[in-house]
Amino acid sequence: MLEPIYGYYSNYDEDGRLSSNHGKVEFLTTMRYIEKYLTAEARILEIGAGTGRYSHAFAQKGYAVDAVELVPHNIKIFNKNTQPNEKISIRQGDARDLSGLADNRYDITLLLGLMYHMFMPEDKNQTISEALRVTKHGGIVFAAYCMSEAPIMDSGFRRTVFSVTDFIEKGLINTENFETRSTPELIFELVRKEHINGLM
């Protein structure tokens, strides 16, 4: 299950993703919503931190940040991007088992890319349970998902490798309701709001 994820992130410019035009919109929008809930002494945990764009942004604002990341390639870039004045740490780990982290420790917990790769209900439930366990009572957990409609919009507007017709021919779109499907081999799970509501 983990091999496709290791392979994908070892060959993808995750560090540069949020620097593109559409990536900047995602980054600035996400930061704006998180900052609404930050207090001066907030301690932040980012689970599935990637190369650390969010972790470093908050550490550079003076917050204490801990990060957990699965992929060694991403951790190497994360460490390379760490500035001397940042109160930040990173450890390799699996979001489904954060046993090395104490209960009720963090004011803000971020799952900003991790849920994209969770296909099995038990993995999703365990990941959310662990995030809630390490977050203080009254703290906030932010979770991001890949919406089911994203590939249709992407292929329709940006004319990427796959067209909508390709998705239909591969059996990845239900032509009755245009809900897209994905498999673990495709790395990203696609969901609709009702799926997220059911999980939460």
GROMACS elastic network, one bead per residue, 0.5 to 0.9 nm:
[ bonds ]
;  ai    aj funct       b0    kb
    1     4     6  0.67714   500
    1     5     6  0.78124   500
    1   184     6  0.71574   500
    1   185     6  0.83214   500
    2     5     6  0.53045   500
    2     6     6  0.63255   500
    2     7     6  0.87080   500
    3     6     6  0.51543   500
    3     7     6  0.61144   500
    3     8     6  0.85236   500
    4     7     6  0.50552   500
    4     8     6  0.59516   500
    4     9     6  0.86410   500
    4   184     6  0.79495   500
    4   185     6  0.64760   500
    4   186     6  0.81746   500
    4   187     6  0.66265   500
    5     8     6  0.51059   500
    5     9     6  0.62076   500
    5    10     6  0.83656   500
    5    71     6  0.78976   500
    5   117     6  0.79220   500
    5   185     6  0.88811   500
    5   187     6  0.64336   500
    6     9     6  0.55681   500
    6    10     6  0.59851   500
    6    11     6  0.87642   500
    6    70     6  0.83697   500
    6    71     6  0.59240   500
    6    72     6  0.82359   500
    6    73     6  0.82010   500
    7    10     6  0.52351   500
    7    11     6  0.65167   500
    7    12     6  0.87579   500
    8    11     6  0.55395   500
    8    12     6  0.61260   500
    8   187     6  0.78883   500
    9    12     6  0.50046   500
    9    13     6  0.75419   500
    9    14     6  0.69929   500
    9    50     6  0.86528   500
    9    71     6  0.72936   500
    9    73     6  0.72413   500
    9    74     6  0.72405   500
   10    13     6  0.83820   500
   10    71     6  0.79403   500
   10    72     6  0.84733   500
   10    73     6  0.57455   500
   10    74     6  0.76102   500
   11    14     6  0.89265   500
   12    15     6  0.85323   500
   12    17     6  0.89058   500
   13    16     6  0.54095   500
   13    17     6  0.63217   500
   14    17     6  0.51112   500
   14    18     6  0.77715   500
   14    50     6  0.71120   500
   14    51     6  0.67253   500
   14    74     6  0.79489   500
   15    18     6  0.70660   500
   15    19     6  0.79901   500
   15    50     6  0.78175   500
   15    51     6  0.55951   500
   15    52     6  0.77973   500
   15    53     6  0.70963   500
   15    74     6  0.82778   500
   15    77     6  0.77236   500
   15    78     6  0.86389   500
   16    19     6  0.52015   500
   16    20     6  0.69935   500
   16    23     6  0.85947   500
   17    20     6  0.59151   500
   17    22     6  0.87654   500
   17    23     6  0.58363   500
   17    24     6  0.85172   500
   18    21     6  0.78901   500
   18    22     6  0.75612   500
   18    24     6  0.52986   500
   18    25     6  0.81889   500
   18    26     6  0.71913   500
   18    27     6  0.61592   500
   18    53     6  0.77786   500
   19    22     6  0.81048   500
   19    23     6  0.55928   500
   19    24     6  0.55212   500
   19    27     6  0.84886   500
   20    24     6  0.59667   500
   20    25     6  0.86961   500
   21    24     6  0.53006   500
   21    25     6  0.67214   500
   22    25     6  0.52030   500
   22    26     6  0.65014   500
   22    27     6  0.87802   500
   23    26     6  0.50671   500
   23    27     6  0.61050   500
   23    28     6  0.85909   500
   24    28     6  0.59480   500
   24    29     6  0.82818   500
   25    28     6  0.53580   500
   25    29     6  0.59498   500
   25    30     6  0.84069   500
   26    29     6  0.53033   500
   26    30     6  0.60310   500
   26    31     6  0.85132   500
   27    30     6  0.52550   500
   27    31     6  0.60684   500
   27    32     6  0.85691   500
   27    53     6  0.86315   500
   27    54     6  0.80015   500
   28    31     6  0.51059   500
   28    32     6  0.60917   500
   28    33     6  0.88026   500
   29    32     6  0.51641   500
   29    33     6  0.65272   500
   29    34     6  0.88394   500
   30    33     6  0.53587   500
   30    34     6  0.62881   500
   30    35     6  0.85962   500
   30   112     6  0.89614   500
   31    34     6  0.51789   500
   31    35     6  0.59442   500
   31    36     6  0.86954   500
   31    54     6  0.78482   500
   31    57     6  0.88659   500
   32    35     6  0.52904   500
   32    36     6  0.65958   500
   33    36     6  0.54328   500
   33    37     6  0.74667   500
   34    37     6  0.56945   500
   34    38     6  0.67600   500
   34   108     6  0.83058   500
   34   142     6  0.78344   500
   35    38     6  0.50948   500
   35    39     6  0.84143   500
   36    39     6  0.86573   500
   37   108     6  0.80675   500
   37   139     6  0.88718   500
   37   140     6  0.76883   500
   38    41     6  0.81724   500
   38    42     6  0.60863   500
   38    43     6  0.89348   500
   38   107     6  0.80408   500
   38   108     6  0.76074   500
   39    42     6  0.52177   500
   39    43     6  0.89413   500
   39   107     6  0.86270   500
   40    62     6  0.89085   500
   40    63     6  0.78637   500
   41    63     6  0.71635   500
   41    64     6  0.82500   500
   41   107     6  0.88912   500
   42    63     6  0.66370   500
   42    64     6  0.73609   500
   42   106     6  0.74764   500
   42   107     6  0.55220   500
   42   108     6  0.71493   500
   43    63     6  0.64614   500
   43    64     6  0.52264   500
   43    65     6  0.61079   500
   43    66     6  0.80968   500
   43   105     6  0.77252   500
   43   106     6  0.52224   500
   43   107     6  0.54225   500
   43   108     6  0.65931   500
   43   109     6  0.87554   500
   44    55     6  0.81608   500
   44    58     6  0.82429   500
   44    63     6  0.72863   500
   44    64     6  0.63138   500
   44    66     6  0.63327   500
   44    67     6  0.83596   500
   44   105     6  0.89360   500
   44   106     6  0.56418   500
   44   107     6  0.61234   500
   44   109     6  0.58748   500
   44   110     6  0.77185   500
   45    49     6  0.89142   500
   45    55     6  0.80744   500
   45    64     6  0.86942   500
   45    65     6  0.57580   500
   45    67     6  0.55891   500
   45    68     6  0.78271   500
   45   105     6  0.89649   500
   45   106     6  0.63276   500
   45   107     6  0.81989   500
   45   108     6  0.63671   500
   45   110     6  0.61596   500
   45   111     6  0.89142   500
   45   134     6  0.87671   500
   45   135     6  0.85010   500
   46    49     6  0.53875   500
   46    52     6  0.85106   500
   46    54     6  0.80222   500
   46    55     6  0.65655   500
   46    65     6  0.75326   500
   46    66     6  0.64504   500
   46    68     6  0.63326   500
   46    69     6  0.84705   500
   46   108     6  0.83879   500
   46   109     6  0.58020   500
   46   111     6  0.63601   500
   46   112     6  0.78331   500
   47    50     6  0.86591   500
   47    66     6  0.85841   500
   47    67     6  0.58779   500
   47    69     6  0.64157   500
   47    93     6  0.87658   500
   47    94     6  0.85833   500
   47    95     6  0.64059   500
   47   109     6  0.73501   500
   47   110     6  0.59749   500
   47   111     6  0.54283   500
   47   112     6  0.77651   500
   47   113     6  0.85968   500
   47   114     6  0.71791   500
   47   131     6  0.80913   500
   48    52     6  0.89813   500
   48    67     6  0.74878   500
   48    68     6  0.56976   500
   48    70     6  0.66931   500
   48    71     6  0.87858   500
   48    93     6  0.86073   500
   48    94     6  0.82224   500
   48    95     6  0.71068   500
   48   110     6  0.82553   500
   48   111     6  0.64392   500
   48   112     6  0.72396   500
   48   113     6  0.64519   500
   48   114     6  0.51531   500
   48   115     6  0.87766   500
   49    52     6  0.52373   500
   49    53     6  0.78559   500
   49    54     6  0.76114   500
   49    55     6  0.70115   500
   49    67     6  0.59346   500
   49    68     6  0.60224   500
   49    69     6  0.53507   500
   49    70     6  0.85464   500
   49    74     6  0.83311   500
   49    75     6  0.85689   500
   49    78     6  0.85252   500
   49    90     6  0.86263   500
   49   110     6  0.83247   500
   49   111     6  0.79486   500
   49   112     6  0.76320   500
   49   113     6  0.77566   500
   49   114     6  0.81311   500
   50    53     6  0.77451   500
   50    68     6  0.85437   500
   50    69     6  0.61098   500
   50    70     6  0.81462   500
   50    71     6  0.76318   500
   50    73     6  0.89694   500
   50    74     6  0.53482   500
   50    75     6  0.71154   500
   50    77     6  0.86878   500
   50    78     6  0.74093   500
   50   113     6  0.80389   500
   50   114     6  0.88736   500
   51    54     6  0.87537   500
   51    55     6  0.86680   500
   51    69     6  0.84562   500
   51    73     6  0.84759   500
   51    75     6  0.62241   500
   51    76     6  0.78962   500
   51    77     6  0.55762   500
   51    79     6  0.82226   500
   51    81     6  0.81120   500
   52    56     6  0.56556   500
   52    57     6  0.81245   500
   52    67     6  0.79823   500
   52    74     6  0.81917   500
   52    75     6  0.83016   500
   52    77     6  0.81679   500
   52    78     6  0.53387   500
   52    79     6  0.86629   500
   52    81     6  0.79469   500
   52    82     6  0.87079   500
   53    56     6  0.54850   500
   53    57     6  0.61211   500
   53    58     6  0.88452   500
   53    78     6  0.82376   500
   53    81     6  0.88900   500
   54    57     6  0.50124   500
   54    58     6  0.63148   500
   54    59     6  0.85602   500
   54   112     6  0.88961   500
   55    58     6  0.54419   500
   55    59     6  0.61411   500
   55    60     6  0.86100   500
   55    65     6  0.63302   500
   55    66     6  0.77034   500
   55    67     6  0.70298   500
   55    88     6  0.77717   500
   56    60     6  0.59217   500
   56    61     6  0.85291   500
   56    65     6  0.81313   500
   56    78     6  0.84384   500
   56    81     6  0.78324   500
   56    82     6  0.69521   500
   56    83     6  0.82595   500
   56    86     6  0.75506   500
   56    88     6  0.77356   500
   57    60     6  0.52860   500
   57    61     6  0.65641   500
   58    61     6  0.50388   500
   58    62     6  0.66803   500
   58    63     6  0.56607   500
   58    64     6  0.79017   500
   58    65     6  0.72379   500
   58    86     6  0.89260   500
   59    62     6  0.51054   500
   59    64     6  0.60588   500
   59    65     6  0.60202   500
   59    83     6  0.89846   500
   59    85     6  0.83812   500
   59    86     6  0.51629   500
   59    87     6  0.59189   500
   59    88     6  0.63032   500
   60    63     6  0.72378   500
   60    83     6  0.80538   500
   60    85     6  0.75397   500
   60    86     6  0.58596   500
   60    87     6  0.82712   500
   61    86     6  0.85725   500
   62    85     6  0.85126   500
   62    86     6  0.70272   500
   62    87     6  0.71964   500
   63    86     6  0.81319   500
   63    87     6  0.68261   500
   63    88     6  0.83596   500
   64    86     6  0.78279   500
   64    88     6  0.59667   500
   64    89     6  0.86633   500
   65    86     6  0.84953   500
   65    87     6  0.63180   500
   65    89     6  0.65702   500
   65    90     6  0.86509   500
   66    87     6  0.84391   500
   66    88     6  0.56114   500
   66    90     6  0.58839   500
   66    91     6  0.81976   500
   67    88     6  0.76422   500
   67    89     6  0.60288   500
   67    91     6  0.64142   500
   67    92     6  0.85559   500
   68    75     6  0.88900   500
   68    89     6  0.85632   500
   68    90     6  0.56170   500
   68    91     6  0.50808   500
   68    92     6  0.56778   500
   68    93     6  0.56901   500
   68    94     6  0.76069   500
   68    95     6  0.75815   500
   68    98     6  0.87101   500
   69    72     6  0.77492   500
   69    74     6  0.74175   500
   69    75     6  0.66295   500
   69    90     6  0.73040   500
   69    91     6  0.64713   500
   69    92     6  0.50538   500
   69    93     6  0.56652   500
   69    94     6  0.71643   500
   69    95     6  0.81109   500
   70    74     6  0.80786   500
   70    75     6  0.80106   500
   70    91     6  0.84482   500
   70    92     6  0.53352   500
   70    93     6  0.51296   500
   70    94     6  0.57408   500
   70    95     6  0.80368   500
   71    74     6  0.54818   500
   71    75     6  0.65109   500
   71    76     6  0.89564   500
   71    92     6  0.73671   500
   71    93     6  0.85566   500
   72    76     6  0.62219   500
   72    77     6  0.88424   500
   72    92     6  0.72744   500
   73    76     6  0.52661   500
   73    77     6  0.66777   500
   73    78     6  0.87617   500
   74    77     6  0.52436   500
   74    78     6  0.60638   500
   74    79     6  0.86687   500
   75    79     6  0.61095   500
   75    80     6  0.85122   500
   75    90     6  0.75005   500
   75    91     6  0.80045   500
   75    92     6  0.74627   500
   76    79     6  0.53004   500
   76    80     6  0.62748   500
   76    81     6  0.87955   500
   77    81     6  0.61903   500
   77    82     6  0.87397   500
   78    81     6  0.52469   500
   78    82     6  0.64324   500
   78    90     6  0.81092   500
   79    82     6  0.51905   500
   79    83     6  0.87558   500
   79    89     6  0.89494   500
   79    90     6  0.80064   500
   80    83     6  0.83881   500
   82    85     6  0.85514   500
   82    86     6  0.69526   500
   82    88     6  0.79517   500
   83    86     6  0.56142   500
   84    87     6  0.84682   500
   85    88     6  0.89593   500
   86    89     6  0.89048   500
   93    96     6  0.86710   500
   93    97     6  0.75621   500
   93    98     6  0.72696   500
   94    97     6  0.56511   500
   94    98     6  0.69358   500
   94   127     6  0.88176   500
   95    98     6  0.60864   500
   95   114     6  0.80466   500
   95   123     6  0.89450   500
   95   126     6  0.81489   500
   95   127     6  0.54900   500
   95   128     6  0.86478   500
   95   130     6  0.72827   500
   95   131     6  0.79907   500
   96   123     6  0.65754   500
   96   124     6  0.81090   500
   96   125     6  0.85873   500
   96   126     6  0.53149   500
   96   128     6  0.81591   500
   96   129     6  0.83184   500
   96   130     6  0.65488   500
   96   131     6  0.88094   500
   97   100     6  0.81413   500
   97   126     6  0.78451   500
   97   127     6  0.76011   500
   97   130     6  0.68625   500
   98   101     6  0.56131   500
   98   102     6  0.84547   500
   98   127     6  0.88467   500
   98   130     6  0.63491   500
   98   131     6  0.82364   500
   98   134     6  0.81775   500
   99   102     6  0.73826   500
   99   130     6  0.84298   500
  101   105     6  0.80414   500
  101   134     6  0.67552   500
  102   105     6  0.60639   500
  102   133     6  0.82446   500
  102   134     6  0.60099   500
  103   106     6  0.84939   500
  103   132     6  0.87111   500
  103   133     6  0.54032   500
  103   135     6  0.69110   500
  103   136     6  0.75272   500
  104   107     6  0.82735   500
  104   132     6  0.81964   500
  104   133     6  0.62309   500
  104   137     6  0.65355   500
  104   139     6  0.86841   500
  105   133     6  0.86889   500
  105   134     6  0.55265   500
  105   135     6  0.56492   500
  105   136     6  0.55325   500
  106   109     6  0.64663   500
  106   134     6  0.62609   500
  106   136     6  0.54445   500
  106   139     6  0.70977   500
  106   140     6  0.86833   500
  107   135     6  0.60250   500
  107   136     6  0.56494   500
  107   137     6  0.83501   500
  107   138     6  0.78152   500
  107   140     6  0.63956   500
  107   141     6  0.85251   500
  108   135     6  0.67833   500
  108   136     6  0.81845   500
  108   139     6  0.58412   500
  108   141     6  0.59337   500
  108   142     6  0.76637   500
  109   131     6  0.67306   500
  109   132     6  0.82631   500
  109   134     6  0.81322   500
  109   135     6  0.63717   500
  109   139     6  0.79705   500
  109   140     6  0.63416   500
  109   142     6  0.62763   500
  109   143     6  0.85946   500
  110   113     6  0.88503   500
  110   131     6  0.83651   500
  110   140     6  0.85175   500
  110   141     6  0.59244   500
  110   143     6  0.62902   500
  110   144     6  0.86231   500
  111   114     6  0.56418   500
  111   115     6  0.67956   500
  111   128     6  0.89156   500
  111   131     6  0.82431   500
  111   141     6  0.74759   500
  111   142     6  0.58897   500
  111   144     6  0.63045   500
  112   115     6  0.74484   500
  112   116     6  0.86020   500
  112   142     6  0.70494   500
  112   143     6  0.55016   500
  112   145     6  0.77217   500
  113   116     6  0.56233   500
  113   117     6  0.78070   500
  113   143     6  0.77851   500
  113   144     6  0.60359   500
  113   145     6  0.69933   500
  113   146     6  0.85418   500
  114   117     6  0.58750   500
  114   118     6  0.72471   500
  114   143     6  0.82537   500
  114   144     6  0.77691   500
  114   145     6  0.81817   500
  115   118     6  0.52263   500
  115   119     6  0.84717   500
  115   124     6  0.71656   500
  115   127     6  0.83258   500
  115   143     6  0.72105   500
  115   144     6  0.65999   500
  115   145     6  0.58209   500
  115   146     6  0.81516   500
  115   188     6  0.87223   500
  115   189     6  0.80205   500
  116   119     6  0.81702   500
  116   144     6  0.75429   500
  116   145     6  0.54147   500
  116   146     6  0.57661   500
  116   187     6  0.77760   500
  116   188     6  0.51199   500
  116   189     6  0.53373   500
  116   190     6  0.73801   500
  116   191     6  0.89570   500
  117   184     6  0.75410   500
  117   187     6  0.59370   500
  117   188     6  0.52294   500
  117   189     6  0.58313   500
  118   121     6  0.77931   500
  118   123     6  0.62353   500
  118   124     6  0.58294   500
  118   127     6  0.87944   500
  118   184     6  0.83187   500
  118   187     6  0.88731   500
  118   188     6  0.79789   500
  118   189     6  0.66533   500
  119   122     6  0.88106   500
  119   123     6  0.73204   500
  119   124     6  0.74116   500
  119   182     6  0.88931   500
  119   183     6  0.76534   500
  119   184     6  0.66049   500
  119   188     6  0.83899   500
  119   189     6  0.60568   500
  120   123     6  0.52951   500
  120   124     6  0.64515   500
  120   125     6  0.87735   500
  121   124     6  0.51220   500
  121   125     6  0.61008   500
  121   126     6  0.85303   500
  121   199     6  0.82463   500
  122   125     6  0.51008   500
  122   126     6  0.60252   500
  122   127     6  0.84796   500
  123   126     6  0.51638   500
  123   127     6  0.60312   500
  123   128     6  0.85857   500
  124   127     6  0.51444   500
  124   128     6  0.61735   500
  124   129     6  0.84587   500
  124   199     6  0.78056   500
  125   128     6  0.52713   500
  125   129     6  0.59744   500
  125   130     6  0.85689   500
  125   199     6  0.72970   500
  125   200     6  0.87270   500
  126   130     6  0.60975   500
  126   131     6  0.85719   500
  127   130     6  0.52450   500
  127   131     6  0.62378   500
  127   132     6  0.86816   500
  128   131     6  0.50402   500
  128   132     6  0.61486   500
  128   133     6  0.85384   500
  128   141     6  0.88957   500
  128   143     6  0.89263   500
  128   199     6  0.88970   500
  128   200     6  0.82884   500
  129   132     6  0.51536   500
  129   133     6  0.60859   500
  129   134     6  0.88485   500
  130   134     6  0.63895   500
  130   135     6  0.86377   500
  131   134     6  0.55604   500
  131   135     6  0.62808   500
  131   141     6  0.71614   500
  132   135     6  0.51511   500
  132   136     6  0.78928   500
  132   137     6  0.85829   500
  132   139     6  0.88156   500
  132   140     6  0.87065   500
  132   141     6  0.71728   500
  133   136     6  0.77432   500
  133   137     6  0.89314   500
  135   138     6  0.81845   500
  135   139     6  0.58583   500
  135   140     6  0.72212   500
  135   141     6  0.73650   500
  136   140     6  0.80883   500
  137   140     6  0.86162   500
  145   189     6  0.81353   500
  145   190     6  0.75544   500
  145   191     6  0.71479   500
  145   192     6  0.88895   500
  145   196     6  0.82344   500
  146   149     6  0.85302   500
  146   150     6  0.70601   500
  146   188     6  0.71349   500
  146   189     6  0.65952   500
  146   190     6  0.51743   500
  146   191     6  0.62587   500
  146   192     6  0.83880   500
  147   150     6  0.55121   500
  147   151     6  0.84029   500
  147   189     6  0.84728   500
  147   190     6  0.53715   500
  147   191     6  0.50455   500
  147   192     6  0.56555   500
  147   193     6  0.77044   500
  148   151     6  0.70924   500
  148   152     6  0.81917   500
  148   178     6  0.86678   500
  148   179     6  0.60690   500
  148   180     6  0.53643   500
  148   181     6  0.74735   500
  148   189     6  0.83130   500
  148   192     6  0.54776   500
  148   193     6  0.88289   500
  149   152     6  0.54650   500
  149   153     6  0.63930   500
  149   154     6  0.86377   500
  149   178     6  0.78133   500
  149   179     6  0.69278   500
  149   180     6  0.68149   500
  149   190     6  0.80433   500
  149   191     6  0.83998   500
  149   192     6  0.79333   500
  150   153     6  0.52267   500
  150   154     6  0.59272   500
  150   155     6  0.85207   500
  150   180     6  0.88336   500
  150   190     6  0.81872   500
  151   155     6  0.59017   500
  151   156     6  0.81855   500
  151   162     6  0.86844   500
  151   163     6  0.89802   500
  151   164     6  0.81790   500
  151   167     6  0.86825   500
  151   180     6  0.78261   500
  151   190     6  0.88311   500
  152   155     6  0.53296   500
  152   156     6  0.58561   500
  152   157     6  0.84052   500
  152   163     6  0.79387   500
  152   164     6  0.60266   500
  152   167     6  0.83563   500
  152   173     6  0.89456   500
  152   178     6  0.86113   500
  152   180     6  0.81176   500
  153   156     6  0.50055   500
  153   157     6  0.58150   500
  153   158     6  0.78504   500
  153   164     6  0.88848   500
  154   157     6  0.54896   500
  154   158     6  0.54234   500
  154   159     6  0.69429   500
  154   160     6  0.68063   500
  154   163     6  0.88827   500
  155   158     6  0.55887   500
  155   160     6  0.50731   500
  155   161     6  0.74397   500
  155   162     6  0.60726   500
  155   163     6  0.51797   500
  155   164     6  0.62662   500
  156   159     6  0.56938   500
  156   160     6  0.80057   500
  156   163     6  0.68263   500
  156   164     6  0.68148   500
  157   160     6  0.82955   500
  159   162     6  0.73729   500
  159   163     6  0.66954   500
  160   163     6  0.69178   500
  162   165     6  0.78863   500
  162   166     6  0.56414   500
  162   167     6  0.68562   500
  163   166     6  0.50496   500
  163   167     6  0.65561   500
  163   168     6  0.88143   500
  164   167     6  0.51138   500
  164   168     6  0.63460   500
  164   169     6  0.86952   500
  164   173     6  0.83637   500
  165   168     6  0.50644   500
  165   169     6  0.60978   500
  165   170     6  0.85561   500
  166   169     6  0.50821   500
  166   170     6  0.60926   500
  166   171     6  0.86019   500
  166   172     6  0.85826   500
  167   170     6  0.51932   500
  167   171     6  0.63181   500
  167   172     6  0.51230   500
  167   173     6  0.58638   500
  167   180     6  0.81505   500
  168   171     6  0.51220   500
  168   172     6  0.57891   500
  168   173     6  0.51131   500
  168   174     6  0.74312   500
  168   175     6  0.72646   500
  168   180     6  0.89745   500
  169   172     6  0.75641   500
  169   173     6  0.83782   500
  170   173     6  0.79814   500
  171   174     6  0.73448   500
  171   180     6  0.87540   500
  171   181     6  0.79126   500
  172   179     6  0.83302   500
  172   180     6  0.54269   500
  172   182     6  0.65067   500
  173   176     6  0.87068   500
  173   177     6  0.84232   500
  173   178     6  0.56550   500
  173   179     6  0.56750   500
  173   181     6  0.60204   500
  174   177     6  0.58843   500
  174   179     6  0.53234   500
  174   180     6  0.62582   500
  174   181     6  0.77980   500
  175   178     6  0.50195   500
  175   179     6  0.75955   500
  175   180     6  0.89686   500
  176   179     6  0.81100   500
  177   180     6  0.88926   500
  179   190     6  0.88519   500
  179   191     6  0.84816   500
  179   192     6  0.80067   500
  180   190     6  0.68135   500
  180   191     6  0.81029   500
  181   189     6  0.77257   500
  181   190     6  0.63785   500
  181   191     6  0.82697   500
  182   185     6  0.81800   500
  182   186     6  0.62925   500
  182   187     6  0.80734   500
  182   188     6  0.68948   500
  182   189     6  0.55756   500
  182   190     6  0.61386   500
  183   186     6  0.53792   500
  183   187     6  0.70474   500
  183   188     6  0.75702   500
  183   189     6  0.68098   500
  183   190     6  0.89624   500
  184   187     6  0.51302   500
  184   188     6  0.70239   500
  184   189     6  0.72373   500
  185   188     6  0.83525   500
  186   189     6  0.78223   500
  191   194     6  0.80980   500
  191   195     6  0.60371   500
  191   196     6  0.71373   500
  192   195     6  0.53779   500
  192   196     6  0.66805   500
  192   197     6  0.88740   500
  193   196     6  0.50974   500
  193   197     6  0.61378   500
  193   198     6  0.85889   500
  194   197     6  0.50045   500
  194   198     6  0.61287   500
  194   199     6  0.86707   500
  195   198     6  0.51158   500
  195   199     6  0.63337   500
  195   200     6  0.87557   500
  196   199     6  0.51132   500
  196   200     6  0.61564   500
  197   200     6  0.52090   500
